[in-house]
Amino acid sequence: MATIIEGIGLTKRFGFGDAAVVAIDSVDIRIEEQELVMIMGDSGCGKTTLISLLGCILTPDAGELRIDGAEINPTQHDLSVIRRDKIGFVFQMFHLLPYLTALENVMVAMDIAKTKTFESENRAIDLLSRVGLSERLHHRPAQLSGGEKQRVSFARALANHPKIIFADEPTANLDSRQSDNLMNLIQELRQEHQTTIAIVTHHEGIKENADRIIQMKDGRIVDA
């Protein structure tokens, strides 16, 4: 398998001077194509900051980032285009637009990519059907359960055929049955779409699904 994303010496600080906090401390990380990795560790160890760097939401203060073989330079590349074309995100609190239906929430990701409306609608319907929500297309987030909202989030993350999906605590708001169902769905989607998936989690019960576990402590990777 080829390497899909690689960080070398990634460092991220928040604040200035003596008050600065080193959230990510010279981290080296490599994730392979179609891998399912889980990034684990105590609260505050830097897990979410790390995937935010890898997913081009944050820019590092030091170090190098390569995605799909190309070095990413924030001064030379439009990070929003890289996120749009190569990366999908699933957030812990879903981040669905409350005034849009499930169908529209998935379509909006393709609207940003300037996909033609009829194409985006057809793909959104197909993706929502794949995650078991064909009967909930026209429901707004307030009308959906936590598990259903998380499924909409995954459908949206897949909308633009990303190379890699980052999921931040995707099972945090789900009970054990919903968590198991979601992990089964993630495995199916990974195989069907040949997507790499990196999951930040505290949930010990789902780690058996991982190809590899990356353990973090105090802003560093201590086991991979």
Biotite code that builds the C-alpha atoms (Angstrom):
import biotite.structure as struc

atoms = struc.array([
    struc.Atom([0.000, 0.000, 0.000], chain_id="A", res_id=1, res_name="MET", atom_name="CA", element="C"),
    struc.Atom([1.140, 3.540, -0.762], chain_id="A", res_id=2, res_name="ALA", atom_name="CA", element="C"),
    struc.Atom([1.310, 6.257, 1.867], chain_id="A", res_id=3, res_name="THR", atom_name="CA", element="C"),
    struc.Atom([-1.686, 8.586, 1.553], chain_id="A", res_id=4, res_name="ILE", atom_name="CA", element="C"),
    struc.Atom([-0.748, 11.100, 4.255], chain_id="A", res_id=5, res_name="ILE", atom_name="CA", element="C"),
    struc.Atom([2.488, 11.792, 6.094], chain_id="A", res_id=6, res_name="GLU", atom_name="CA", element="C"),
    struc.Atom([3.540, 14.282, 8.726], chain_id="A", res_id=7, res_name="GLY", atom_name="CA", element="C"),
    struc.Atom([7.188, 14.888, 9.552], chain_id="A", res_id=8, res_name="ILE", atom_name="CA", element="C"),
    struc.Atom([8.118, 16.832, 12.674], chain_id="A", res_id=9, res_name="GLY", atom_name="CA", element="C"),
    struc.Atom([4.670, 18.412, 12.936], chain_id="A", res_id=10, res_name="LEU", atom_name="CA", element="C"),
    struc.Atom([4.469, 20.987, 15.713], chain_id="A", res_id=11, res_name="THR", atom_name="CA", element="C"),
    struc.Atom([1.562, 23.199, 16.770], chain_id="A", res_id=12, res_name="LYS", atom_name="CA", element="C"),
    struc.Atom([1.524, 25.787, 19.552], chain_id="A", res_id=13, res_name="ARG", atom_name="CA", element="C"),
    struc.Atom([-1.364, 27.830, 20.895], chain_id="A", res_id=14, res_name="PHE", atom_name="CA", element="C"),
    struc.Atom([-0.665, 31.160, 22.569], chain_id="A", res_id=15, res_name="GLY", atom_name="CA", element="C"),
    struc.Atom([2.474, 33.248, 22.709], chain_id="A", res_id=16, res_name="PHE", atom_name="CA", element="C"),
    struc.Atom([5.673, 33.539, 24.708], chain_id="A", res_id=17, res_name="GLY", atom_name="CA", element="C"),
    struc.Atom([5.831, 31.862, 28.101], chain_id="A", res_id=18, res_name="ASP", atom_name="CA", element="C"),
    struc.Atom([2.078, 31.237, 27.967], chain_id="A", res_id=19, res_name="ALA", atom_name="CA", element="C"),
    struc.Atom([2.289, 29.172, 24.766], chain_id="A", res_id=20, res_name="ALA", atom_name="CA", element="C"),
    struc.Atom([1.044, 25.590, 24.947], chain_id="A", res_id=21, res_name="VAL", atom_name="CA", element="C"),
    struc.Atom([2.661, 22.979, 22.705], chain_id="A", res_id=22, res_name="VAL", atom_name="CA", element="C"),
    struc.Atom([-0.320, 20.921, 21.557], chain_id="A", res_id=23, res_name="ALA", atom_name="CA", element="C"),
    struc.Atom([1.597, 18.825, 19.000], chain_id="A", res_id=24, res_name="ILE", atom_name="CA", element="C"),
    struc.Atom([5.281, 18.256, 19.646], chain_id="A", res_id=25, res_name="ASP", atom_name="CA", element="C"),
    struc.Atom([7.450, 17.170, 16.669], chain_id="A", res_id=26, res_name="SER", atom_name="CA", element="C"),
    struc.Atom([5.131, 14.366, 15.573], chain_id="A", res_id=27, res_name="VAL", atom_name="CA", element="C"),
    struc.Atom([6.024, 11.952, 12.779], chain_id="A", res_id=28, res_name="ASP", atom_name="CA", element="C"),
    struc.Atom([3.045, 10.037, 11.405], chain_id="A", res_id=29, res_name="ILE", atom_name="CA", element="C"),
    struc.Atom([2.291, 8.004, 8.303], chain_id="A", res_id=30, res_name="ARG", atom_name="CA", element="C"),
    struc.Atom([-1.075, 6.579, 7.210], chain_id="A", res_id=31, res_name="ILE", atom_name="CA", element="C"),
    struc.Atom([-1.394, 4.140, 4.326], chain_id="A", res_id=32, res_name="GLU", atom_name="CA", element="C"),
    struc.Atom([-4.049, 3.946, 1.618], chain_id="A", res_id=33, res_name="GLU", atom_name="CA", element="C"),
    struc.Atom([-7.279, 2.232, 2.736], chain_id="A", res_id=34, res_name="GLN", atom_name="CA", element="C"),
    struc.Atom([-6.041, 1.878, 6.317], chain_id="A", res_id=35, res_name="GLU", atom_name="CA", element="C"),
    struc.Atom([-8.422, 2.270, 9.231], chain_id="A", res_id=36, res_name="LEU", atom_name="CA", element="C"),
    struc.Atom([-6.410, 3.803, 12.056], chain_id="A", res_id=37, res_name="VAL", atom_name="CA", element="C"),
    struc.Atom([-7.577, 4.930, 15.463], chain_id="A", res_id=38, res_name="MET", atom_name="CA", element="C"),
    struc.Atom([-5.836, 7.720, 17.334], chain_id="A", res_id=39, res_name="ILE", atom_name="CA", element="C"),
    struc.Atom([-6.271, 7.263, 21.072], chain_id="A", res_id=40, res_name="MET", atom_name="CA", element="C"),
    struc.Atom([-5.134, 8.911, 24.287], chain_id="A", res_id=41, res_name="GLY", atom_name="CA", element="C"),
    struc.Atom([-6.329, 10.933, 27.263], chain_id="A", res_id=42, res_name="ASP", atom_name="CA", element="C"),
    struc.Atom([-8.279, 14.162, 26.851], chain_id="A", res_id=43, res_name="SER", atom_name="CA", element="C"),
    struc.Atom([-5.978, 17.043, 25.966], chain_id="A", res_id=44, res_name="GLY", atom_name="CA", element="C"),
    struc.Atom([-3.214, 14.865, 24.537], chain_id="A", res_id=45, res_name="CYS", atom_name="CA", element="C"),
    struc.Atom([-3.516, 16.470, 21.085], chain_id="A", res_id=46, res_name="GLY", atom_name="CA", element="C"),
    struc.Atom([-5.607, 13.968, 19.105], chain_id="A", res_id=47, res_name="LYS", atom_name="CA", element="C"),
    struc.Atom([-8.052, 16.461, 17.586], chain_id="A", res_id=48, res_name="THR", atom_name="CA", element="C"),
    struc.Atom([-5.294, 18.988, 16.933], chain_id="A", res_id=49, res_name="THR", atom_name="CA", element="C"),
    struc.Atom([-3.320, 16.327, 15.098], chain_id="A", res_id=50, res_name="LEU", atom_name="CA", element="C"),
    struc.Atom([-6.132, 15.410, 12.690], chain_id="A", res_id=51, res_name="ILE", atom_name="CA", element="C"),
    struc.Atom([-6.848, 19.105, 12.205], chain_id="A", res_id=52, res_name="SER", atom_name="CA", element="C"),
    struc.Atom([-3.252, 19.508, 11.021], chain_id="A", res_id=53, res_name="LEU", atom_name="CA", element="C"),
    struc.Atom([-3.384, 16.400, 8.835], chain_id="A", res_id=54, res_name="LEU", atom_name="CA", element="C"),
    struc.Atom([-6.707, 17.522, 7.396], chain_id="A", res_id=55, res_name="GLY", atom_name="CA", element="C"),
    struc.Atom([-5.531, 21.065, 6.597], chain_id="A", res_id=56, res_name="CYS", atom_name="CA", element="C"),
    struc.Atom([-7.909, 22.760, 9.034], chain_id="A", res_id=57, res_name="ILE", atom_name="CA", element="C"),
    struc.Atom([-4.933, 24.037, 11.036], chain_id="A", res_id=58, res_name="LEU", atom_name="CA", element="C"),
    struc.Atom([-1.471, 24.848, 9.731], chain_id="A", res_id=59, res_name="THR", atom_name="CA", element="C"),
    struc.Atom([1.621, 23.625, 11.610], chain_id="A", res_id=60, res_name="PRO", atom_name="CA", element="C"),
    struc.Atom([4.135, 25.979, 13.191], chain_id="A", res_id=61, res_name="ASP", atom_name="CA", element="C"),
    struc.Atom([6.884, 23.590, 12.096], chain_id="A", res_id=62, res_name="ALA", atom_name="CA", element="C"),
    struc.Atom([7.249, 20.385, 10.157], chain_id="A", res_id=63, res_name="GLY", atom_name="CA", element="C"),
    struc.Atom([6.118, 19.013, 6.792], chain_id="A", res_id=64, res_name="GLU", atom_name="CA", element="C"),
    struc.Atom([2.834, 17.569, 5.577], chain_id="A", res_id=65, res_name="LEU", atom_name="CA", element="C"),
    struc.Atom([2.448, 15.413, 2.477], chain_id="A", res_id=66, res_name="ARG", atom_name="CA", element="C"),
    struc.Atom([-0.903, 14.293, 1.082], chain_id="A", res_id=67, res_name="ILE", atom_name="CA", element="C"),
    struc.Atom([-1.102, 11.780, -1.740], chain_id="A", res_id=68, res_name="ASP", atom_name="CA", element="C"),
    struc.Atom([2.635, 12.217, -2.374], chain_id="A", res_id=69, res_name="GLY", atom_name="CA", element="C"),
    struc.Atom([2.591, 16.017, -2.638], chain_id="A", res_id=70, res_name="ALA", atom_name="CA", element="C"),
    struc.Atom([4.062, 18.363, -0.035], chain_id="A", res_id=71, res_name="GLU", atom_name="CA", element="C"),
    struc.Atom([1.486, 20.822, 1.273], chain_id="A", res_id=72, res_name="ILE", atom_name="CA", element="C"),
    struc.Atom([2.765, 24.361, 1.685], chain_id="A", res_id=73, res_name="ASN", atom_name="CA", element="C"),
    struc.Atom([0.185, 26.743, 3.217], chain_id="A", res_id=74, res_name="PRO", atom_name="CA", element="C"),
    struc.Atom([1.817, 29.725, 1.482], chain_id="A", res_id=75, res_name="THR", atom_name="CA", element="C"),
    struc.Atom([1.591, 28.081, -1.944], chain_id="A", res_id=76, res_name="GLN", atom_name="CA", element="C"),
    struc.Atom([-1.551, 25.962, -1.773], chain_id="A", res_id=77, res_name="HIS", atom_name="CA", element="C"),
    struc.Atom([-5.195, 26.831, -1.192], chain_id="A", res_id=78, res_name="ASP", atom_name="CA", element="C"),
    struc.Atom([-5.957, 24.574, 1.768], chain_id="A", res_id=79, res_name="LEU", atom_name="CA", element="C"),
    struc.Atom([-9.714, 24.871, 1.204], chain_id="A", res_id=80, res_name="SER", atom_name="CA", element="C"),
    struc.Atom([-9.278, 23.291, -2.237], chain_id="A", res_id=81, res_name="VAL", atom_name="CA", element="C"),
    struc.Atom([-7.209, 20.439, -0.775], chain_id="A", res_id=82, res_name="ILE", atom_name="CA", element="C"),
    struc.Atom([-9.890, 19.821, 1.865], chain_id="A", res_id=83, res_name="ARG", atom_name="CA", element="C"),
    struc.Atom([-12.612, 19.915, -0.780], chain_id="A", res_id=84, res_name="ARG", atom_name="CA", element="C"),
    struc.Atom([-10.863, 17.547, -3.191], chain_id="A", res_id=85, res_name="ASP", atom_name="CA", element="C"),
    struc.Atom([-9.084, 15.044, -0.952], chain_id="A", res_id=86, res_name="LYS", atom_name="CA", element="C"),
    struc.Atom([-10.449, 15.110, 2.598], chain_id="A", res_id=87, res_name="ILE", atom_name="CA", element="C"),
    struc.Atom([-13.728, 14.376, 4.361], chain_id="A", res_id=88, res_name="GLY", atom_name="CA", element="C"),
    struc.Atom([-14.457, 15.295, 7.981], chain_id="A", res_id=89, res_name="PHE", atom_name="CA", element="C"),
    struc.Atom([-16.943, 13.841, 10.448], chain_id="A", res_id=90, res_name="VAL", atom_name="CA", element="C"),
    struc.Atom([-17.238, 15.985, 13.573], chain_id="A", res_id=91, res_name="PHE", atom_name="CA", element="C"),
    struc.Atom([-18.279, 14.898, 17.052], chain_id="A", res_id=92, res_name="GLN", atom_name="CA", element="C"),
    struc.Atom([-21.181, 17.367, 17.126], chain_id="A", res_id=93, res_name="MET", atom_name="CA", element="C"),
    struc.Atom([-22.130, 16.578, 13.510], chain_id="A", res_id=94, res_name="PHE", atom_name="CA", element="C"),
    struc.Atom([-22.054, 20.229, 12.247], chain_id="A", res_id=95, res_name="HIS", atom_name="CA", element="C"),
    struc.Atom([-25.149, 19.688, 10.109], chain_id="A", res_id=96, res_name="LEU", atom_name="CA", element="C"),
    struc.Atom([-26.942, 22.829, 8.968], chain_id="A", res_id=97, res_name="LEU", atom_name="CA", element="C"),
    struc.Atom([-30.189, 22.831, 11.004], chain_id="A", res_id=98, res_name="PRO", atom_name="CA", element="C"),
    struc.Atom([-32.349, 24.495, 8.343], chain_id="A", res_id=99, res_name="TYR", atom_name="CA", element="C"),
    struc.Atom([-31.410, 21.989, 5.619], chain_id="A", res_id=100, res_name="LEU", atom_name="CA", element="C"),
    struc.Atom([-32.741, 18.479, 5.126], chain_id="A", res_id=101, res_name="THR", atom_name="CA", element="C"),
    struc.Atom([-30.495, 15.423, 5.247], chain_id="A", res_id=102, res_name="ALA", atom_name="CA", element="C"),
    struc.Atom([-30.433, 15.443, 1.443], chain_id="A", res_id=103, res_name="LEU", atom_name="CA", element="C"),
    struc.Atom([-29.527, 19.134, 1.290], chain_id="A", res_id=104, res_name="GLU", atom_name="CA", element="C"),
    struc.Atom([-26.817, 18.743, 3.954], chain_id="A", res_id=105, res_name="ASN", atom_name="CA", element="C"),
    struc.Atom([-25.071, 16.180, 1.754], chain_id="A", res_id=106, res_name="VAL", atom_name="CA", element="C"),
    struc.Atom([-25.638, 18.165, -1.429], chain_id="A", res_id=107, res_name="MET", atom_name="CA", element="C"),
    struc.Atom([-24.101, 21.324, 0.033], chain_id="A", res_id=108, res_name="VAL", atom_name="CA", element="C"),
    struc.Atom([-20.659, 19.672, 0.102], chain_id="A", res_id=109, res_name="ALA", atom_name="CA", element="C"),
    struc.Atom([-20.955, 19.066, -3.632], chain_id="A", res_id=110, res_name="MET", atom_name="CA", element="C"),
    struc.Atom([-22.297, 22.560, -4.244], chain_id="A", res_id=111, res_name="ASP", atom_name="CA", element="C"),
    struc.Atom([-19.017, 23.895, -2.830], chain_id="A", res_id=112, res_name="ILE", atom_name="CA", element="C"),
    struc.Atom([-17.201, 21.692, -5.345], chain_id="A", res_id=113, res_name="ALA", atom_name="CA", element="C"),
    struc.Atom([-19.448, 23.123, -8.094], chain_id="A", res_id=114, res_name="LYS", atom_name="CA", element="C"),
    struc.Atom([-20.971, 19.755, -8.953], chain_id="A", res_id=115, res_name="THR", atom_name="CA", element="C"),
    struc.Atom([-24.031, 20.110, -11.180], chain_id="A", res_id=116, res_name="LYS", atom_name="CA", element="C"),
    struc.Atom([-27.248, 20.070, -9.180], chain_id="A", res_id=117, res_name="THR", atom_name="CA", element="C"),
    struc.Atom([-28.775, 16.977, -10.761], chain_id="A", res_id=118, res_name="PHE", atom_name="CA", element="C"),
    struc.Atom([-25.516, 15.065, -10.269], chain_id="A", res_id=119, res_name="GLU", atom_name="CA", element="C"),
    struc.Atom([-25.162, 16.168, -6.650], chain_id="A", res_id=120, res_name="SER", atom_name="CA", element="C"),
    struc.Atom([-28.775, 15.257, -5.865], chain_id="A", res_id=121, res_name="GLU", atom_name="CA", element="C"),
    struc.Atom([-28.417, 11.798, -7.379], chain_id="A", res_id=122, res_name="ASN", atom_name="CA", element="C"),
    struc.Atom([-25.161, 11.145, -5.519], chain_id="A", res_id=123, res_name="ARG", atom_name="CA", element="C"),
    struc.Atom([-26.610, 12.450, -2.235], chain_id="A", res_id=124, res_name="ALA", atom_name="CA", element="C"),
    struc.Atom([-29.628, 10.163, -2.582], chain_id="A", res_id=125, res_name="ILE", atom_name="CA", element="C"),
    struc.Atom([-27.361, 7.220, -3.325], chain_id="A", res_id=126, res_name="ASP", atom_name="CA", element="C"),
    struc.Atom([-25.061, 7.924, -0.368], chain_id="A", res_id=127, res_name="LEU", atom_name="CA", element="C"),
    struc.Atom([-27.937, 8.398, 2.073], chain_id="A", res_id=128, res_name="LEU", atom_name="CA", element="C"),
    struc.Atom([-29.467, 5.166, 0.830], chain_id="A", res_id=129, res_name="SER", atom_name="CA", element="C"),
    struc.Atom([-26.123, 3.426, 1.401], chain_id="A", res_id=130, res_name="ARG", atom_name="CA", element="C"),
    struc.Atom([-26.097, 4.573, 5.033], chain_id="A", res_id=131, res_name="VAL", atom_name="CA", element="C"),
    struc.Atom([-29.689, 3.405, 5.554], chain_id="A", res_id=132, res_name="GLY", atom_name="CA", element="C"),
    struc.Atom([-31.462, 6.763, 5.395], chain_id="A", res_id=133, res_name="LEU", atom_name="CA", element="C"),
    struc.Atom([-33.458, 6.482, 2.185], chain_id="A", res_id=134, res_name="SER", atom_name="CA", element="C"),
    struc.Atom([-36.631, 7.126, 4.208], chain_id="A", res_id=135, res_name="GLU", atom_name="CA", element="C"),
    struc.Atom([-35.180, 10.202, 5.940], chain_id="A", res_id=136, res_name="ARG", atom_name="CA", element="C"),
    struc.Atom([-34.010, 12.278, 2.969], chain_id="A", res_id=137, res_name="LEU", atom_name="CA", element="C"),
    struc.Atom([-36.282, 15.211, 3.717], chain_id="A", res_id=138, res_name="HIS", atom_name="CA", element="C"),
    struc.Atom([-35.933, 15.281, 7.492], chain_id="A", res_id=139, res_name="HIS", atom_name="CA", element="C"),
    struc.Atom([-34.022, 18.095, 9.159], chain_id="A", res_id=140, res_name="ARG", atom_name="CA", element="C"),
    struc.Atom([-31.390, 17.388, 11.844], chain_id="A", res_id=141, res_name="PRO", atom_name="CA", element="C"),
    struc.Atom([-33.810, 18.103, 14.705], chain_id="A", res_id=142, res_name="ALA", atom_name="CA", element="C"),
    struc.Atom([-35.986, 15.265, 13.384], chain_id="A", res_id=143, res_name="GLN", atom_name="CA", element="C"),
    struc.Atom([-33.122, 12.748, 13.344], chain_id="A", res_id=144, res_name="LEU", atom_name="CA", element="C"),
    struc.Atom([-31.614, 10.620, 16.120], chain_id="A", res_id=145, res_name="SER", atom_name="CA", element="C"),
    struc.Atom([-27.948, 10.942, 17.073], chain_id="A", res_id=146, res_name="GLY", atom_name="CA", element="C"),
    struc.Atom([-27.104, 7.836, 15.092], chain_id="A", res_id=147, res_name="GLY", atom_name="CA", element="C"),
    struc.Atom([-28.967, 9.126, 12.046], chain_id="A", res_id=148, res_name="GLU", atom_name="CA", element="C"),
    struc.Atom([-27.209, 12.490, 12.213], chain_id="A", res_id=149, res_name="LYS", atom_name="CA", element="C"),
    struc.Atom([-23.860, 10.714, 12.371], chain_id="A", res_id=150, res_name="GLN", atom_name="CA", element="C"),
    struc.Atom([-24.820, 8.716, 9.263], chain_id="A", res_id=151, res_name="ARG", atom_name="CA", element="C"),
    struc.Atom([-25.704, 11.916, 7.425], chain_id="A", res_id=152, res_name="VAL", atom_name="CA", element="C"),
    struc.Atom([-22.281, 13.250, 8.444], chain_id="A", res_id=153, res_name="SER", atom_name="CA", element="C"),
    struc.Atom([-20.556, 10.219, 6.921], chain_id="A", res_id=154, res_name="PHE", atom_name="CA", element="C"),
    struc.Atom([-22.595, 10.511, 3.723], chain_id="A", res_id=155, res_name="ALA", atom_name="CA", element="C"),
    struc.Atom([-21.593, 14.182, 3.497], chain_id="A", res_id=156, res_name="ARG", atom_name="CA", element="C"),
    struc.Atom([-17.931, 13.325, 4.137], chain_id="A", res_id=157, res_name="ALA", atom_name="CA", element="C"),
    struc.Atom([-18.010, 10.884, 1.204], chain_id="A", res_id=158, res_name="LEU", atom_name="CA", element="C"),
    struc.Atom([-19.731, 13.300, -1.167], chain_id="A", res_id=159, res_name="ALA", atom_name="CA", element="C"),
    struc.Atom([-16.652, 14.477, -3.078], chain_id="A", res_id=160, res_name="ASN", atom_name="CA", element="C"),
    struc.Atom([-14.860, 11.111, -3.282], chain_id="A", res_id=161, res_name="HIS", atom_name="CA", element="C"),
    struc.Atom([-12.207, 11.933, -0.627], chain_id="A", res_id=162, res_name="PRO", atom_name="CA", element="C"),
    struc.Atom([-8.953, 10.044, -0.352], chain_id="A", res_id=163, res_name="LYS", atom_name="CA", element="C"),
    struc.Atom([-9.164, 10.115, 3.446], chain_id="A", res_id=164, res_name="ILE", atom_name="CA", element="C"),
    struc.Atom([-11.864, 10.703, 6.062], chain_id="A", res_id=165, res_name="ILE", atom_name="CA", element="C"),
    struc.Atom([-11.047, 12.029, 9.534], chain_id="A", res_id=166, res_name="PHE", atom_name="CA", element="C"),
    struc.Atom([-13.689, 11.281, 12.178], chain_id="A", res_id=167, res_name="ALA", atom_name="CA", element="C"),
    struc.Atom([-13.499, 12.980, 15.580], chain_id="A", res_id=168, res_name="ASP", atom_name="CA", element="C"),
    struc.Atom([-15.133, 10.862, 18.302], chain_id="A", res_id=169, res_name="GLU", atom_name="CA", element="C"),
    struc.Atom([-17.850, 9.530, 15.938], chain_id="A", res_id=170, res_name="PRO", atom_name="CA", element="C"),
    struc.Atom([-19.335, 7.212, 18.578], chain_id="A", res_id=171, res_name="THR", atom_name="CA", element="C"),
    struc.Atom([-19.268, 9.694, 21.480], chain_id="A", res_id=172, res_name="ALA", atom_name="CA", element="C"),
    struc.Atom([-23.004, 10.452, 21.310], chain_id="A", res_id=173, res_name="ASN", atom_name="CA", element="C"),
    struc.Atom([-24.114, 6.904, 20.522], chain_id="A", res_id=174, res_name="LEU", atom_name="CA", element="C"),
    struc.Atom([-25.102, 3.943, 22.683], chain_id="A", res_id=175, res_name="ASP", atom_name="CA", element="C"),
    struc.Atom([-23.298, 0.610, 22.322], chain_id="A", res_id=176, res_name="SER", atom_name="CA", element="C"),
    struc.Atom([-25.705, -0.774, 19.724], chain_id="A", res_id=177, res_name="ARG", atom_name="CA", element="C"),
    struc.Atom([-25.504, 2.399, 17.639], chain_id="A", res_id=178, res_name="GLN", atom_name="CA", element="C"),
    struc.Atom([-21.699, 2.380, 17.979], chain_id="A", res_id=179, res_name="SER", atom_name="CA", element="C"),
    struc.Atom([-21.500, -1.183, 16.693], chain_id="A", res_id=180, res_name="ASP", atom_name="CA", element="C"),
    struc.Atom([-23.809, -0.346, 13.797], chain_id="A", res_id=181, res_name="ASN", atom_name="CA", element="C"),
    struc.Atom([-21.753, 2.709, 12.908], chain_id="A", res_id=182, res_name="LEU", atom_name="CA", element="C"),
    struc.Atom([-18.475, 0.782, 12.942], chain_id="A", res_id=183, res_name="MET", atom_name="CA", element="C"),
    struc.Atom([-20.005, -1.887, 10.692], chain_id="A", res_id=184, res_name="ASN", atom_name="CA", element="C"),
    struc.Atom([-21.092, 0.893, 8.339], chain_id="A", res_id=185, res_name="LEU", atom_name="CA", element="C"),
    struc.Atom([-17.613, 2.486, 8.392], chain_id="A", res_id=186, res_name="ILE", atom_name="CA", element="C"),
    struc.Atom([-16.043, -0.830, 7.433], chain_id="A", res_id=187, res_name="GLN", atom_name="CA", element="C"),
    struc.Atom([-18.515, -1.275, 4.569], chain_id="A", res_id=188, res_name="GLU", atom_name="CA", element="C"),
    struc.Atom([-17.971, 2.257, 3.287], chain_id="A", res_id=189, res_name="LEU", atom_name="CA", element="C"),
    struc.Atom([-14.200, 1.897, 3.493], chain_id="A", res_id=190, res_name="ARG", atom_name="CA", element="C"),
    struc.Atom([-14.300, -1.252, 1.365], chain_id="A", res_id=191, res_name="GLN", atom_name="CA", element="C"),
    struc.Atom([-16.831, 0.094, -1.118], chain_id="A", res_id=192, res_name="GLU", atom_name="CA", element="C"),
    struc.Atom([-15.209, 3.500, -1.636], chain_id="A", res_id=193, res_name="HIS", atom_name="CA", element="C"),
    struc.Atom([-11.582, 2.398, -0.988], chain_id="A", res_id=194, res_name="GLN", atom_name="CA", element="C"),
    struc.Atom([-11.220, 5.265, 1.456], chain_id="A", res_id=195, res_name="THR", atom_name="CA", element="C"),
    struc.Atom([-8.630, 5.687, 4.210], chain_id="A", res_id=196, res_name="THR", atom_name="CA", element="C"),
    struc.Atom([-10.242, 6.427, 7.577], chain_id="A", res_id=197, res_name="ILE", atom_name="CA", element="C"),
    struc.Atom([-8.599, 7.909, 10.675], chain_id="A", res_id=198, res_name="ALA", atom_name="CA", element="C"),
    struc.Atom([-10.728, 7.982, 13.822], chain_id="A", res_id=199, res_name="ILE", atom_name="CA", element="C"),
    struc.Atom([-10.030, 9.928, 17.011], chain_id="A", res_id=200, res_name="VAL", atom_name="CA", element="C"),
    struc.Atom([-11.663, 8.093, 19.892], chain_id="A", res_id=201, res_name="THR", atom_name="CA", element="C"),
    struc.Atom([-11.709, 7.427, 23.635], chain_id="A", res_id=202, res_name="HIS", atom_name="CA", element="C"),
    struc.Atom([-13.975, 4.429, 23.047], chain_id="A", res_id=203, res_name="HIS", atom_name="CA", element="C"),
    struc.Atom([-12.080, 1.257, 23.980], chain_id="A", res_id=204, res_name="GLU", atom_name="CA", element="C"),
    struc.Atom([-14.959, -0.884, 22.742], chain_id="A", res_id=205, res_name="GLY", atom_name="CA", element="C"),
    struc.Atom([-14.412, -0.031, 19.071], chain_id="A", res_id=206, res_name="ILE", atom_name="CA", element="C"),
    struc.Atom([-10.621, -0.312, 18.852], chain_id="A", res_id=207, res_name="LYS", atom_name="CA", element="C"),
    struc.Atom([-10.818, -3.951, 17.708], chain_id="A", res_id=208, res_name="GLU", atom_name="CA", element="C"),
    struc.Atom([-12.054, -2.573, 14.361], chain_id="A", res_id=209, res_name="ASN", atom_name="CA", element="C"),
    struc.Atom([-8.752, -0.778, 13.697], chain_id="A", res_id=210, res_name="ALA", atom_name="CA", element="C"),
    struc.Atom([-5.967, -1.972, 11.437], chain_id="A", res_id=211, res_name="ASP", atom_name="CA", element="C"),
    struc.Atom([-3.618, 0.028, 13.647], chain_id="A", res_id=212, res_name="ARG", atom_name="CA", element="C"),
    struc.Atom([-3.842, 2.079, 16.839], chain_id="A", res_id=213, res_name="ILE", atom_name="CA", element="C"),
    struc.Atom([-1.831, 5.264, 17.282], chain_id="A", res_id=214, res_name="ILE", atom_name="CA", element="C"),
    struc.Atom([-1.453, 6.138, 20.956], chain_id="A", res_id=215, res_name="GLN", atom_name="CA", element="C"),
    struc.Atom([-0.796, 9.741, 21.981], chain_id="A", res_id=216, res_name="MET", atom_name="CA", element="C"),
    struc.Atom([0.372, 11.395, 25.189], chain_id="A", res_id=217, res_name="LYS", atom_name="CA", element="C"),
    struc.Atom([1.246, 15.038, 25.867], chain_id="A", res_id=218, res_name="ASP", atom_name="CA", element="C"),
    struc.Atom([1.272, 16.004, 22.205], chain_id="A", res_id=219, res_name="GLY", atom_name="CA", element="C"),
    struc.Atom([3.468, 13.123, 21.088], chain_id="A", res_id=220, res_name="ARG", atom_name="CA", element="C"),
    struc.Atom([2.901, 9.712, 19.533], chain_id="A", res_id=221, res_name="ILE", atom_name="CA", element="C"),
    struc.Atom([4.085, 7.119, 22.057], chain_id="A", res_id=222, res_name="VAL", atom_name="CA", element="C"),
    struc.Atom([2.986, 3.973, 20.214], chain_id="A", res_id=223, res_name="ASP", atom_name="CA", element="C"),
    struc.Atom([1.990, 3.298, 16.612], chain_id="A", res_id=224, res_name="ALA", atom_name="CA", element="C"),
])
